[in-house]
Amino acid sequence: VALRAEHKEGKKWMGINVFDRKVDDMYKLDVVEPVLVKKQVIKSAVEAAAMILKIDDVIAASKIEEKGKEKEGKEESFGEEE
């Protein structure tokens, strides 16, 4: 709540000082996080999520193929028994 109030007043450098457990001026404390770092973090997170989803799709597709092969094998065995 205090941090939001500081930001509304236009104090864009205010952040949470975890050592003193209070809202403080991060610029004065030399805590500066470049935008490029934030962009890279977000990009990496999106790439990781996309990779997990692709792997999940591959696993799901392989399970469907296995079930299809099992059904084909059963149908052939019924034909041979007659």
PyMOL Python script that loads the backbone (N, CA, C, O; Angstrom):
from pymol import cmd

cmd.read_pdbstr("""\
ATOM      1  N   VAL A   1       0.833  -1.187   0.000  1.00  0.00           N
ATOM      2  CA  VAL A   1       0.000   0.000   0.000  1.00  0.00           C
ATOM      3  C   VAL A   1       0.882   1.256   0.000  1.00  0.00           C
ATOM      4  O   VAL A   1       0.630   2.193  -0.758  1.00  0.00           O
ATOM      5  N   ALA A   2       1.902   1.271   0.841  1.00  0.00           N
ATOM      6  CA  ALA A   2       2.790   2.435   0.923  1.00  0.00           C
ATOM      7  C   ALA A   2       3.556   2.637  -0.383  1.00  0.00           C
ATOM      8  O   ALA A   2       3.772   3.769  -0.817  1.00  0.00           O
ATOM      9  N   LEU A   3       3.959   1.541  -0.999  1.00  0.00           N
ATOM     10  CA  LEU A   3       4.702   1.628  -2.260  1.00  0.00           C
ATOM     11  C   LEU A   3       3.820   2.207  -3.364  1.00  0.00           C
ATOM     12  O   LEU A   3       4.268   3.046  -4.145  1.00  0.00           O
ATOM     13  N   ARG A   4       2.580   1.764  -3.427  1.00  0.00           N
ATOM     14  CA  ARG A   4       1.656   2.292  -4.437  1.00  0.00           C
ATOM     15  C   ARG A   4       1.413   3.782  -4.223  1.00  0.00           C
ATOM     16  O   ARG A   4       1.322   4.542  -5.188  1.00  0.00           O
ATOM     17  N   ALA A   5       1.310   4.194  -2.986  1.00  0.00           N
ATOM     18  CA  ALA A   5       1.103   5.610  -2.682  1.00  0.00           C
ATOM     19  C   ALA A   5       2.298   6.437  -3.152  1.00  0.00           C
ATOM     20  O   ALA A   5       2.126   7.524  -3.705  1.00  0.00           O
ATOM     21  N   GLU A   6       3.497   5.928  -2.935  1.00  0.00           N
ATOM     22  CA  GLU A   6       4.707   6.629  -3.381  1.00  0.00           C
ATOM     23  C   GLU A   6       4.744   6.731  -4.906  1.00  0.00           C
ATOM     24  O   GLU A   6       5.111   7.772  -5.450  1.00  0.00           O
ATOM     25  N   HIS A   7       4.369   5.665  -5.586  1.00  0.00           N
ATOM     26  CA  HIS A   7       4.355   5.677  -7.049  1.00  0.00           C
ATOM     27  C   HIS A   7       3.309   6.661  -7.580  1.00  0.00           C
ATOM     28  O   HIS A   7       3.543   7.332  -8.585  1.00  0.00           O
ATOM     29  N   LYS A   8       2.149   6.748  -6.903  1.00  0.00           N
ATOM     30  CA  LYS A   8       1.113   7.695  -7.329  1.00  0.00           C
ATOM     31  C   LYS A   8       1.593   9.134  -7.201  1.00  0.00           C
ATOM     32  O   LYS A   8       1.165  10.004  -7.960  1.00  0.00           O
ATOM     33  N   GLU A   9       2.470   9.382  -6.254  1.00  0.00           N
ATOM     34  CA  GLU A   9       3.023  10.726  -6.060  1.00  0.00           C
ATOM     35  C   GLU A   9       4.114  11.038  -7.083  1.00  0.00           C
ATOM     36  O   GLU A   9       4.665  12.139  -7.086  1.00  0.00           O
ATOM     37  N   GLY A  10       4.426  10.081  -7.944  1.00  0.00           N
ATOM     38  CA  GLY A  10       5.414  10.309  -8.989  1.00  0.00           C
ATOM     39  C   GLY A  10       6.821   9.881  -8.614  1.00  0.00           C
ATOM     40  O   GLY A  10       7.765  10.160  -9.353  1.00  0.00           O
ATOM     41  N   LYS A  11       6.975   9.224  -7.509  1.00  0.00           N
ATOM     42  CA  LYS A  11       8.300   8.758  -7.070  1.00  0.00           C
ATOM     43  C   LYS A  11       8.554   7.379  -7.674  1.00  0.00           C
ATOM     44  O   LYS A  11       8.331   6.348  -7.039  1.00  0.00           O
ATOM     45  N   LYS A  12       9.027   7.393  -8.916  1.00  0.00           N
ATOM     46  CA  LYS A  12       9.164   6.147  -9.672  1.00  0.00           C
ATOM     47  C   LYS A  12      10.296   5.255  -9.189  1.00  0.00           C
ATOM     48  O   LYS A  12      10.302   4.066  -9.508  1.00  0.00           O
ATOM     49  N   TRP A  13      11.242   5.771  -8.444  1.00  0.00           N
ATOM     50  CA  TRP A  13      12.382   4.975  -7.984  1.00  0.00           C
ATOM     51  C   TRP A  13      12.137   4.293  -6.644  1.00  0.00           C
ATOM     52  O   TRP A  13      13.016   3.608  -6.121  1.00  0.00           O
ATOM     53  N   MET A  14      10.957   4.480  -6.095  1.00  0.00           N
ATOM     54  CA  MET A  14      10.663   3.873  -4.798  1.00  0.00           C
ATOM     55  C   MET A  14      10.434   2.372  -4.971  1.00  0.00           C
ATOM     56  O   MET A  14       9.811   1.927  -5.935  1.00  0.00           O
ATOM     57  N   GLY A  15      10.944   1.619  -4.032  1.00  0.00           N
ATOM     58  CA  GLY A  15      10.798   0.170  -4.051  1.00  0.00           C
ATOM     59  C   GLY A  15      10.897  -0.366  -2.638  1.00  0.00           C
ATOM     60  O   GLY A  15      10.983   0.404  -1.681  1.00  0.00           O
ATOM     61  N   ILE A  16      10.887  -1.657  -2.503  1.00  0.00           N
ATOM     62  CA  ILE A  16      10.930  -2.277  -1.178  1.00  0.00           C
ATOM     63  C   ILE A  16      12.368  -2.612  -0.821  1.00  0.00           C
ATOM     64  O   ILE A  16      13.034  -3.376  -1.520  1.00  0.00           O
ATOM     65  N   ASN A  17      12.831  -2.039   0.262  1.00  0.00           N
ATOM     66  CA  ASN A  17      14.158  -2.325   0.802  1.00  0.00           C
ATOM     67  C   ASN A  17      14.011  -3.558   1.691  1.00  0.00           C
ATOM     68  O   ASN A  17      13.479  -3.466   2.797  1.00  0.00           O
ATOM     69  N   VAL A  18      14.474  -4.698   1.217  1.00  0.00           N
ATOM     70  CA  VAL A  18      14.277  -5.952   1.948  1.00  0.00           C
ATOM     71  C   VAL A  18      15.143  -6.043   3.199  1.00  0.00           C
ATOM     72  O   VAL A  18      14.843  -6.821   4.104  1.00  0.00           O
ATOM     73  N   PHE A  19      16.201  -5.264   3.255  1.00  0.00           N
ATOM     74  CA  PHE A  19      17.075  -5.306   4.427  1.00  0.00           C
ATOM     75  C   PHE A  19      16.473  -4.536   5.599  1.00  0.00           C
ATOM     76  O   PHE A  19      16.561  -4.970   6.747  1.00  0.00           O
ATOM     77  N   ASP A  20      15.861  -3.386   5.300  1.00  0.00           N
ATOM     78  CA  ASP A  20      15.248  -2.573   6.356  1.00  0.00           C
ATOM     79  C   ASP A  20      13.745  -2.793   6.465  1.00  0.00           C
ATOM     80  O   ASP A  20      13.098  -2.257   7.364  1.00  0.00           O
ATOM     81  N   ARG A  21      13.195  -3.578   5.554  1.00  0.00           N
ATOM     82  CA  ARG A  21      11.765  -3.884   5.520  1.00  0.00           C
ATOM     83  C   ARG A  21      10.917  -2.621   5.466  1.00  0.00           C
ATOM     84  O   ARG A  21       9.979  -2.453   6.245  1.00  0.00           O
ATOM     85  N   LYS A  22      11.261  -1.736   4.532  1.00  0.00           N
ATOM     86  CA  LYS A  22      10.492  -0.505   4.352  1.00  0.00           C
ATOM     87  C   LYS A  22      10.607  -0.044   2.901  1.00  0.00           C
ATOM     88  O   LYS A  22      11.431  -0.544   2.135  1.00  0.00           O
ATOM     89  N   VAL A  23       9.766   0.913   2.550  1.00  0.00           N
ATOM     90  CA  VAL A  23       9.811   1.504   1.220  1.00  0.00           C
ATOM     91  C   VAL A  23      10.956   2.506   1.204  1.00  0.00           C
ATOM     92  O   VAL A  23      11.087   3.328   2.111  1.00  0.00           O
ATOM     93  N   ASP A  24      11.788   2.430   0.161  1.00  0.00           N
ATOM     94  CA  ASP A  24      12.974   3.273   0.105  1.00  0.00           C
ATOM     95  C   ASP A  24      13.264   3.659  -1.346  1.00  0.00           C
ATOM     96  O   ASP A  24      12.711   3.067  -2.273  1.00  0.00           O
ATOM     97  N   ASP A  25      14.124   4.645  -1.535  1.00  0.00           N
ATOM     98  CA  ASP A  25      14.519   5.093  -2.867  1.00  0.00           C
ATOM     99  C   ASP A  25      15.594   4.139  -3.402  1.00  0.00           C
ATOM    100  O   ASP A  25      16.734   4.151  -2.937  1.00  0.00           O
ATOM    101  N   MET A  26      15.224   3.330  -4.365  1.00  0.00           N
ATOM    102  CA  MET A  26      16.131   2.315  -4.899  1.00  0.00           C
ATOM    103  C   MET A  26      17.299   2.941  -5.665  1.00  0.00           C
ATOM    104  O   MET A  26      18.391   2.373  -5.697  1.00  0.00           O
ATOM    105  N   TYR A  27      17.079   4.096  -6.276  1.00  0.00           N
ATOM    106  CA  TYR A  27      18.153   4.753  -7.023  1.00  0.00           C
ATOM    107  C   TYR A  27      19.269   5.194  -6.080  1.00  0.00           C
ATOM    108  O   TYR A  27      20.449   5.059  -6.402  1.00  0.00           O
ATOM    109  N   LYS A  28      18.896   5.716  -4.922  1.00  0.00           N
ATOM    110  CA  LYS A  28      19.897   6.132  -3.933  1.00  0.00           C
ATOM    111  C   LYS A  28      20.652   4.930  -3.365  1.00  0.00           C
ATOM    112  O   LYS A  28      21.807   5.049  -2.956  1.00  0.00           O
ATOM    113  N   LEU A  29      19.995   3.785  -3.343  1.00  0.00           N
ATOM    114  CA  LEU A  29      20.627   2.558  -2.834  1.00  0.00           C
ATOM    115  C   LEU A  29      21.401   1.818  -3.926  1.00  0.00           C
ATOM    116  O   LEU A  29      21.933   0.735  -3.683  1.00  0.00           O
ATOM    117  N   ASP A  30      21.466   2.392  -5.118  1.00  0.00           N
ATOM    118  CA  ASP A  30      22.145   1.782  -6.272  1.00  0.00           C
ATOM    119  C   ASP A  30      21.529   0.449  -6.690  1.00  0.00           C
ATOM    120  O   ASP A  30      22.229  -0.469  -7.117  1.00  0.00           O
ATOM    121  N   VAL A  31      20.224   0.365  -6.559  1.00  0.00           N
ATOM    122  CA  VAL A  31      19.499  -0.820  -7.023  1.00  0.00           C
ATOM    123  C   VAL A  31      18.770  -0.408  -8.299  1.00  0.00           C
ATOM    124  O   VAL A  31      17.689   0.179  -8.254  1.00  0.00           O
ATOM    125  N   VAL A  32      19.384  -0.729  -9.434  1.00  0.00           N
ATOM    126  CA  VAL A  32      18.812  -0.358 -10.725  1.00  0.00           C
ATOM    127  C   VAL A  32      18.798  -1.607 -11.600  1.00  0.00           C
ATOM    128  O   VAL A  32      19.819  -2.270 -11.784  1.00  0.00           O
ATOM    129  N   GLU A  33      17.636  -1.906 -12.127  1.00  0.00           N
ATOM    130  CA  GLU A  33      17.492  -3.077 -12.991  1.00  0.00           C
ATOM    131  C   GLU A  33      17.172  -2.593 -14.403  1.00  0.00           C
ATOM    132  O   GLU A  33      16.089  -2.058 -14.642  1.00  0.00           O
ATOM    133  N   PRO A  34      18.085  -2.773 -15.321  1.00  0.00           N
ATOM    134  CA  PRO A  34      17.860  -2.283 -16.685  1.00  0.00           C
ATOM    135  C   PRO A  34      16.672  -2.964 -17.363  1.00  0.00           C
ATOM    136  O   PRO A  34      16.359  -4.122 -17.087  1.00  0.00           O
ATOM    137  N   VAL A  35      16.030  -2.230 -18.242  1.00  0.00           N
ATOM    138  CA  VAL A  35      14.889  -2.752 -18.990  1.00  0.00           C
ATOM    139  C   VAL A  35      15.305  -3.949 -19.834  1.00  0.00           C
ATOM    140  O   VAL A  35      14.525  -4.887 -20.001  1.00  0.00           O
ATOM    141  N   LEU A  36      16.524  -3.930 -20.370  1.00  0.00           N
ATOM    142  CA  LEU A  36      16.982  -5.047 -21.196  1.00  0.00           C
ATOM    143  C   LEU A  36      17.001  -6.352 -20.406  1.00  0.00           C
ATOM    144  O   LEU A  36      16.699  -7.413 -20.951  1.00  0.00           O
ATOM    145  N   VAL A  37      17.352  -6.278 -19.136  1.00  0.00           N
ATOM    146  CA  VAL A  37      17.364  -7.483 -18.298  1.00  0.00           C
ATOM    147  C   VAL A  37      15.941  -8.003 -18.130  1.00  0.00           C
ATOM    148  O   VAL A  37      15.697  -9.204 -18.249  1.00  0.00           O
ATOM    149  N   LYS A  38      15.013  -7.111 -17.856  1.00  0.00           N
ATOM    150  CA  LYS A  38      13.614  -7.526 -17.695  1.00  0.00           C
ATOM    151  C   LYS A  38      13.074  -8.145 -18.986  1.00  0.00           C
ATOM    152  O   LYS A  38      12.381  -9.161 -18.951  1.00  0.00           O
ATOM    153  N   LYS A  39      13.396  -7.526 -20.121  1.00  0.00           N
ATOM    154  CA  LYS A  39      12.940  -8.071 -21.403  1.00  0.00           C
ATOM    155  C   LYS A  39      13.504  -9.473 -21.636  1.00  0.00           C
ATOM    156  O   LYS A  39      12.791 -10.355 -22.115  1.00  0.00           O
ATOM    157  N   GLN A  40      14.759  -9.680 -21.304  1.00  0.00           N
ATOM    158  CA  GLN A  40      15.385 -10.986 -21.502  1.00  0.00           C
ATOM    159  C   GLN A  40      14.765 -12.034 -20.585  1.00  0.00           C
ATOM    160  O   GLN A  40      14.570 -13.180 -20.989  1.00  0.00           O
ATOM    161  N   VAL A  41      14.456 -11.642 -19.355  1.00  0.00           N
ATOM    162  CA  VAL A  41      13.826 -12.572 -18.410  1.00  0.00           C
ATOM    163  C   VAL A  41      12.463 -13.009 -18.935  1.00  0.00           C
ATOM    164  O   VAL A  41      12.132 -14.194 -18.910  1.00  0.00           O
ATOM    165  N   ILE A  42      11.681 -12.051 -19.407  1.00  0.00           N
ATOM    166  CA  ILE A  42      10.352 -12.376 -19.939  1.00  0.00           C
ATOM    167  C   ILE A  42      10.471 -13.243 -21.187  1.00  0.00           C
ATOM    168  O   ILE A  42       9.723 -14.208 -21.346  1.00  0.00           O
ATOM    169  N   LYS A  43      11.400 -12.908 -22.066  1.00  0.00           N
ATOM    170  CA  LYS A  43      11.607 -13.692 -23.292  1.00  0.00           C
ATOM    171  C   LYS A  43      11.999 -15.129 -22.953  1.00  0.00           C
ATOM    172  O   LYS A  43      11.485 -16.071 -23.555  1.00  0.00           O
ATOM    173  N   SER A  44      12.899 -15.297 -22.002  1.00  0.00           N
ATOM    174  CA  SER A  44      13.339 -16.638 -21.610  1.00  0.00           C
ATOM    175  C   SER A  44      12.200 -17.435 -20.992  1.00  0.00           C
ATOM    176  O   SER A  44      12.073 -18.634 -21.236  1.00  0.00           O
ATOM    177  N   ALA A  45      11.374 -16.771 -20.194  1.00  0.00           N
ATOM    178  CA  ALA A  45      10.236 -17.455 -19.577  1.00  0.00           C
ATOM    179  C   ALA A  45       9.238 -17.920 -20.630  1.00  0.00           C
ATOM    180  O   ALA A  45       8.707 -19.027 -20.538  1.00  0.00           O
ATOM    181  N   VAL A  46       8.983 -17.089 -21.622  1.00  0.00           N
ATOM    182  CA  VAL A  46       8.057 -17.453 -22.700  1.00  0.00           C
ATOM    183  C   VAL A  46       8.612 -18.622 -23.507  1.00  0.00           C
ATOM    184  O   VAL A  46       7.874 -19.545 -23.851  1.00  0.00           O
ATOM    185  N   GLU A  47       9.905 -18.588 -23.810  1.00  0.00           N
ATOM    186  CA  GLU A  47      10.524 -19.683 -24.560  1.00  0.00           C
ATOM    187  C   GLU A  47      10.466 -20.990 -23.775  1.00  0.00           C
ATOM    188  O   GLU A  47      10.213 -22.049 -24.350  1.00  0.00           O
ATOM    189  N   ALA A  48      10.698 -20.923 -22.472  1.00  0.00           N
ATOM    190  CA  ALA A  48      10.641 -22.133 -21.642  1.00  0.00           C
ATOM    191  C   ALA A  48       9.224 -22.694 -21.607  1.00  0.00           C
ATOM    192  O   ALA A  48       9.032 -23.906 -21.714  1.00  0.00           O
ATOM    193  N   ALA A  49       8.236 -21.824 -21.459  1.00  0.00           N
ATOM    194  CA  ALA A  49       6.844 -22.275 -21.436  1.00  0.00           C
ATOM    195  C   ALA A  49       6.451 -22.906 -22.770  1.00  0.00           C
ATOM    196  O   ALA A  49       5.775 -23.934 -22.795  1.00  0.00           O
ATOM    197  N   ALA A  50       6.867 -22.300 -23.871  1.00  0.00           N
ATOM    198  CA  ALA A  50       6.558 -22.843 -25.198  1.00  0.00           C
ATOM    199  C   ALA A  50       7.199 -24.214 -25.384  1.00  0.00           C
ATOM    200  O   ALA A  50       6.586 -25.114 -25.959  1.00  0.00           O
ATOM    201  N   MET A  51       8.416 -24.376 -24.904  1.00  0.00           N
ATOM    202  CA  MET A  51       9.102 -25.661 -25.030  1.00  0.00           C
ATOM    203  C   MET A  51       8.389 -26.744 -24.218  1.00  0.00           C
ATOM    204  O   MET A  51       8.248 -27.877 -24.676  1.00  0.00           O
ATOM    205  N   ILE A  52       7.946 -26.395 -23.028  1.00  0.00           N
ATOM    206  CA  ILE A  52       7.213 -27.356 -22.195  1.00  0.00           C
ATOM    207  C   ILE A  52       5.926 -27.776 -22.895  1.00  0.00           C
ATOM    208  O   ILE A  52       5.579 -28.957 -22.898  1.00  0.00           O
ATOM    209  N   LEU A  53       5.222 -26.824 -23.482  1.00  0.00           N
ATOM    210  CA  LEU A  53       3.982 -27.152 -24.192  1.00  0.00           C
ATOM    211  C   LEU A  53       4.249 -28.040 -25.402  1.00  0.00           C
ATOM    212  O   LEU A  53       3.472 -28.955 -25.674  1.00  0.00           O
ATOM    213  N   LYS A  54       5.322 -27.792 -26.124  1.00  0.00           N
ATOM    214  CA  LYS A  54       5.666 -28.635 -27.277  1.00  0.00           C
ATOM    215  C   LYS A  54       5.980 -30.057 -26.835  1.00  0.00           C
ATOM    216  O   LYS A  54       5.541 -31.021 -27.463  1.00  0.00           O
ATOM    217  N   ILE A  55       6.741 -30.182 -25.753  1.00  0.00           N
ATOM    218  CA  ILE A  55       7.079 -31.509 -25.238  1.00  0.00           C
ATOM    219  C   ILE A  55       5.816 -32.239 -24.821  1.00  0.00           C
ATOM    220  O   ILE A  55       5.675 -33.436 -25.070  1.00  0.00           O
ATOM    221  N   ASP A  56       4.893 -31.521 -24.185  1.00  0.00           N
ATOM    222  CA  ASP A  56       3.629 -32.115 -23.759  1.00  0.00           C
ATOM    223  C   ASP A  56       2.837 -32.612 -24.966  1.00  0.00           C
ATOM    224  O   ASP A  56       2.237 -33.686 -24.918  1.00  0.00           O
ATOM    225  N   ASP A  57       2.834 -31.832 -26.051  1.00  0.00           N
ATOM    226  CA  ASP A  57       2.140 -32.250 -27.277  1.00  0.00           C
ATOM    227  C   ASP A  57       2.768 -33.509 -27.868  1.00  0.00           C
ATOM    228  O   ASP A  57       2.051 -34.397 -28.328  1.00  0.00           O
ATOM    229  N   VAL A  58       4.083 -33.595 -27.862  1.00  0.00           N
ATOM    230  CA  VAL A  58       4.781 -34.767 -28.398  1.00  0.00           C
ATOM    231  C   VAL A  58       4.431 -36.005 -27.579  1.00  0.00           C
ATOM    232  O   VAL A  58       4.173 -37.071 -28.137  1.00  0.00           O
ATOM    233  N   ILE A  59       4.422 -35.862 -26.271  1.00  0.00           N
ATOM    234  CA  ILE A  59       4.087 -36.996 -25.398  1.00  0.00           C
ATOM    235  C   ILE A  59       2.648 -37.434 -25.639  1.00  0.00           C
ATOM    236  O   ILE A  59       2.374 -38.629 -25.745  1.00  0.00           O
ATOM    237  N   ALA A  60       1.730 -36.477 -25.726  1.00  0.00           N
ATOM    238  CA  ALA A  60       0.323 -36.810 -25.963  1.00  0.00           C
ATOM    239  C   ALA A  60       0.152 -37.497 -27.312  1.00  0.00           C
ATOM    240  O   ALA A  60      -0.609 -38.459 -27.420  1.00  0.00           O
ATOM    241  N   ALA A  61       0.840 -37.024 -28.333  1.00  0.00           N
ATOM    242  CA  ALA A  61       0.734 -37.624 -29.665  1.00  0.00           C
ATOM    243  C   ALA A  61       1.290 -39.041 -29.674  1.00  0.00           C
ATOM    244  O   ALA A  61       0.741 -39.913 -30.349  1.00  0.00           O
ATOM    245  N   SER A  62       2.364 -39.285 -28.941  1.00  0.00           N
ATOM    246  CA  SER A  62       2.938 -40.632 -28.919  1.00  0.00           C
ATOM    247  C   SER A  62       2.001 -41.607 -28.222  1.00  0.00           C
ATOM    248  O   SER A  62       1.934 -42.778 -28.597  1.00  0.00           O
ATOM    249  N   LYS A  63       1.279 -41.138 -27.214  1.00  0.00           N
ATOM    250  CA  LYS A  63       0.318 -42.013 -26.533  1.00  0.00           C
ATOM    251  C   LYS A  63      -0.833 -42.375 -27.465  1.00  0.00           C
ATOM    252  O   LYS A  63      -1.321 -43.505 -27.441  1.00  0.00           O
ATOM    253  N   ILE A  64      -1.265 -41.427 -28.282  1.00  0.00           N
ATOM    254  CA  ILE A  64      -2.338 -41.694 -29.245  1.00  0.00           C
ATOM    255  C   ILE A  64      -1.865 -42.705 -30.287  1.00  0.00           C
ATOM    256  O   ILE A  64      -2.618 -43.604 -30.661  1.00  0.00           O
ATOM    257  N   GLU A  65      -0.634 -42.567 -30.755  1.00  0.00           N
ATOM    258  CA  GLU A  65      -0.084 -43.508 -31.733  1.00  0.00           C
ATOM    259  C   GLU A  65       0.011 -44.904 -31.138  1.00  0.00           C
ATOM    260  O   GLU A  65      -0.293 -45.883 -31.821  1.00  0.00           O
ATOM    261  N   GLU A  66       0.426 -45.018 -29.879  1.00  0.00           N
ATOM    262  CA  GLU A  66       0.535 -46.327 -29.229  1.00  0.00           C
ATOM    263  C   GLU A  66      -0.832 -46.993 -29.140  1.00  0.00           C
ATOM    264  O   GLU A  66      -0.954 -48.193 -29.385  1.00  0.00           O
ATOM    265  N   LYS A  67      -1.865 -46.221 -28.793  1.00  0.00           N
ATOM    266  CA  LYS A  67      -3.212 -46.784 -28.700  1.00  0.00           C
ATOM    267  C   LYS A  67      -3.692 -47.240 -30.069  1.00  0.00           C
ATOM    268  O   LYS A  67      -4.351 -48.273 -30.186  1.00  0.00           O
ATOM    269  N   GLY A  68      -3.365 -46.474 -31.106  1.00  0.00           N
ATOM    270  CA  GLY A  68      -3.752 -46.844 -32.469  1.00  0.00           C
ATOM    271  C   GLY A  68      -3.084 -48.132 -32.901  1.00  0.00           C
ATOM    272  O   GLY A  68      -3.719 -48.962 -33.550  1.00  0.00           O
ATOM    273  N   LYS A  69      -1.825 -48.320 -32.559  1.00  0.00           N
ATOM    274  CA  LYS A  69      -1.099 -49.539 -32.910  1.00  0.00           C
ATOM    275  C   LYS A  69      -1.660 -50.739 -32.160  1.00  0.00           C
ATOM    276  O   LYS A  69      -1.744 -51.837 -32.712  1.00  0.00           O
ATOM    277  N   GLU A  70      -2.044 -50.532 -30.898  1.00  0.00           N
ATOM    278  CA  GLU A  70      -2.626 -51.629 -30.119  1.00  0.00           C
ATOM    279  C   GLU A  70      -3.935 -52.092 -30.755  1.00  0.00           C
ATOM    280  O   GLU A  70      -4.193 -53.293 -30.843  1.00  0.00           O
ATOM    281  N   LYS A  71      -4.767 -51.134 -31.201  1.00  0.00           N
ATOM    282  CA  LYS A  71      -6.045 -51.486 -31.826  1.00  0.00           C
ATOM    283  C   LYS A  71      -5.820 -52.225 -33.137  1.00  0.00           C
ATOM    284  O   LYS A  71      -6.530 -53.187 -33.428  1.00  0.00           O
ATOM    285  N   GLU A  72      -4.845 -51.796 -33.935  1.00  0.00           N
ATOM    286  CA  GLU A  72      -4.541 -52.461 -35.196  1.00  0.00           C
ATOM    287  C   GLU A  72      -4.087 -53.889 -34.940  1.00  0.00           C
ATOM    288  O   GLU A  72      -4.475 -54.796 -35.677  1.00  0.00           O
ATOM    289  N   GLY A  73      -3.292 -54.104 -33.936  1.00  0.00           N
ATOM    290  CA  GLY A  73      -2.803 -55.434 -33.601  1.00  0.00           C
ATOM    291  C   GLY A  73      -3.933 -56.348 -33.173  1.00  0.00           C
ATOM    292  O   GLY A  73      -3.945 -57.528 -33.525  1.00  0.00           O
ATOM    293  N   LYS A  74      -4.878 -55.820 -32.422  1.00  0.00           N
ATOM    294  CA  LYS A  74      -6.014 -56.620 -31.967  1.00  0.00           C
ATOM    295  C   LYS A  74      -6.916 -56.984 -33.136  1.00  0.00           C
ATOM    296  O   LYS A  74      -7.413 -58.108 -33.207  1.00  0.00           O
ATOM    297  N   GLU A  75      -7.135 -56.049 -34.053  1.00  0.00           N
ATOM    298  CA  GLU A  75      -7.982 -56.329 -35.209  1.00  0.00           C
ATOM    299  C   GLU A  75      -7.365 -57.403 -36.086  1.00  0.00           C
ATOM    300  O   GLU A  75      -8.086 -58.259 -36.599  1.00  0.00           O
ATOM    301  N   GLU A  76      -6.051 -57.385 -36.273  1.00  0.00           N
ATOM    302  CA  GLU A  76      -5.385 -58.391 -37.084  1.00  0.00           C
ATOM    303  C   GLU A  76      -5.479 -59.755 -36.425  1.00  0.00           C
ATOM    304  O   GLU A  76      -5.654 -60.760 -37.113  1.00  0.00           O
ATOM    305  N   SER A  77      -5.368 -59.809 -35.114  1.00  0.00           N
ATOM    306  CA  SER A  77      -5.415 -61.101 -34.439  1.00  0.00           C
ATOM    307  C   SER A  77      -6.814 -61.697 -34.519  1.00  0.00           C
ATOM    308  O   SER A  77      -6.958 -62.919 -34.573  1.00  0.00           O
ATOM    309  N   PHE A  78      -7.853 -60.856 -34.528  1.00  0.00           N
ATOM    310  CA  PHE A  78      -9.200 -61.395 -34.665  1.00  0.00           C
ATOM    311  C   PHE A  78      -9.391 -61.994 -36.049  1.00  0.00           C
ATOM    312  O   PHE A  78     -10.052 -63.021 -36.204  1.00  0.00           O
ATOM    313  N   GLY A  79      -8.816 -61.355 -37.041  1.00  0.00           N
ATOM    314  CA  GLY A  79      -8.938 -61.858 -38.404  1.00  0.00           C
ATOM    315  C   GLY A  79      -8.223 -63.186 -38.573  1.00  0.00           C
ATOM    316  O   GLY A  79      -8.687 -64.035 -39.334  1.00  0.00           O
ATOM    317  N   GLU A  80      -7.124 -63.388 -37.895  1.00  0.00           N
ATOM    318  CA  GLU A  80      -6.351 -64.616 -38.018  1.00  0.00           C
ATOM    319  C   GLU A  80      -7.043 -65.779 -37.325  1.00  0.00           C
ATOM    320  O   GLU A  80      -6.908 -66.926 -37.754  1.00  0.00           O
ATOM    321  N   GLU A  81      -7.779 -65.496 -36.261  1.00  0.00           N
ATOM    322  CA  GLU A  81      -8.414 -66.563 -35.494  1.00  0.00           C
ATOM    323  C   GLU A  81      -9.585 -67.178 -36.246  1.00  0.00           C
ATOM    324  O   GLU A  81      -9.900 -68.347 -36.023  1.00  0.00           O
ATOM    325  N   GLU A  82     -10.234 -66.438 -37.121  1.00  0.00           N
ATOM    326  CA  GLU A  82     -11.434 -66.958 -37.789  1.00  0.00           C
ATOM    327  C   GLU A  82     -11.140 -67.949 -38.821  1.00  0.00           C
ATOM    328  O   GLU A  82     -12.056 -68.466 -39.460  1.00  0.00           O
TER     329      GLU A  82
END
""", "prot")
cmd.dss("prot")
cmd.show_as("cartoon", "prot")
cmd.util.cbc("prot")
cmd.orient("prot")
